[in-house]
Amino acid sequence: MARKPKAKYKKPYLDSSVFIAWVNNETDIKGVNRKAIADDILNAAKDGRLRVYTSALTIAEVYKMRNGPRLSNANGDRLLAFFESEFILFVDLERRVAEAAHRLCQQHGILPCDGVHLSSAKEAKCDVLLAWDDRFGNVDDPDIKIEEPQIAVGQLSMDKEMAADAGDEGGDEE
């Protein structure tokens, strides 16, 4: 019986930009196939090779990418259902996490939502915060690495229904 390859990451925290890249099918952003990378990381989590963490804030944030379209109602509903997966662990935005985020914003000059992501990653004791977000570029934190996501194990095939609908950027009327 063939062994599954080991994942590159031990305990990654996924910024909302990773989920947005996945659901929006971002295949060529600055020459990077973000969809394939996100797909690979999520597959590794789905297969039990790693567990991914994110903030409960991510659920609200993925509704709309900065300067981009909002998700269609159909894709939004599918993503909400996907977030119920057991391999995605959520860090609740409790007062302690919010206060730490506030201090991180002061310390690093980052925006509040980015502060929440960094604080949440540290709260979960993640070893790496994965983000496609230039605003983290100046953050050098001794407790956690911050880097752009990379292929975790090299297998690329997530939920086909979600992937097929990911290109549907239109806004359904509610």
N, C-alpha and C positions, 0 to 999 in steps of 0.2 A: 504494500500500500504506500503510495507516494505521500510524503510529508508536505504540508502546506508551507510555503516560504514564511519566514519570520518577518514581522512588520518592522519598518524603519523606526517608527515612533514607539515610545513606551506608554506615555500618558498624555496625549495631545488635547489641547483645548482648541476648538474651532470657533473662530470669529465668524460673525454673520456673513462676511464676504465669501467664505467658503461655500456655505449653503446657497447663497445668491448665485455664485458662479455655476453651481451644479444645476439649480432649477432653471436658470436663464440660458443654459446650454452655451456657456462662454467658451467657444472653441479656439478663438484666435484673439487674445488680448495681449498686445505687445509681443506677439510670436509665441505665446504660451497657451496650451490647451488646458485651461483651468477646469473645464468640465471633466476631462479625463483624469486629472489629478484628484479632484474632489471625489469622483466616482471610485477611484482606486482606494482612497482612504476610507470612504464609507463602506465599500465592499470588505475591506480588512476588518472593519468593526462588525459588520453584519456576520462575517464568518467566524467571529470570536477571537481574532488575532490581536485585537486591541479594543479598548473602550474609549469612546470620544466624549469629551465634556464640552458644554457650552452653557451660557447664561440663559435663564428664562427670558431675558430681554431679547434674545435672538428670535424668539417666536414672533415678537412684534416687529423687530427690525427687518426681517426678510420680506415684509409686505411690499417694500419699495426700495430699490437701490438708489443711492444718492445720484441725482441728475439722470435717473433712468425711469422706465415705465414701472407701474405697479404690477403685481401679479394678477393674472385673471382670477376670477372667483374659483374656477375649476382647479387651476394650479395651486391657488392658495389653500383650498380645501384638501387637496392631495398632500401638500406639504405639511399641513397641520396634522393629518393622519400619520404621515411619515415620522413626525416628531414624537409620536407615541412609541416608536421602536425602542425595545429594551436596551439596545446597544448605544443609545444616546443618553448620556447622563446630564441632568440639568442642575446647575448651581442656582439656588433661589436667591433673589435679590432682597436679602434681609438688610436690616439697618447696619450691621457690622460691615457687610460687603459694600454698601453704599457709602459709608463713612470712609472706608479705605479707598474707594474709587475717588472720592472727593480729594483726599490727600494726594493720590497719584496724579490727578489732574493738576494740582498745584505744583507738584514736584517736577512733572515732565512736560507740562504745557499741552496736554492732550484734551480732546473733547470729552464731555461727560460719558457718552456711550462707550468710547474707547477705554475710559477709566473703569467703567463697569466690567468690560471684558477682561482687562488686565487684573483687576481685583478678584474677579470670579475665578480666573485661571489660577491665581495664587491661592485662593481659598480652597480650591480642589486639589492643590498641591501637584498641579500639572508640571511636566518638565519642559513643555514647549507650547507657545501660543502661536497658532498658525493663522496667518491673515494676509489677504491681498489688500493691504491698506497702507499707503505711503505715510499716513499720519503716525504710525508706530515707528517710523524710521529713526527718530532721534531718541527713542526710549532704550536705555541700557539699564536693565534691572538685574541685580545680582541673584535674584531668586528664580528667574525664568528666562529661557531663550525666547526671542520673538523672531520668527522667520516666515518667509513665503512657503506655502505648502509645496511638497514634492511627492513624487510617486512613493507610496508606502511599501507596496509589495509587488506591483507590476501586473495586477489583474484588473481589467477594465470592463465591467458590465453590471450596472446597477439596475434598479427597477425599470423595466422597459416601458411600462405605461407612463411613468413619470417622465422618463427621458423623451418619449414621443410627444408628450404634451408640453415639454419645457419650452419649445419655440413659440408657444401661444402667448404672445405678449399683450394681446388685446385686453382692454378693460371691460369685463362684463358689467352690465348695469345691475345694481342690487335692487 
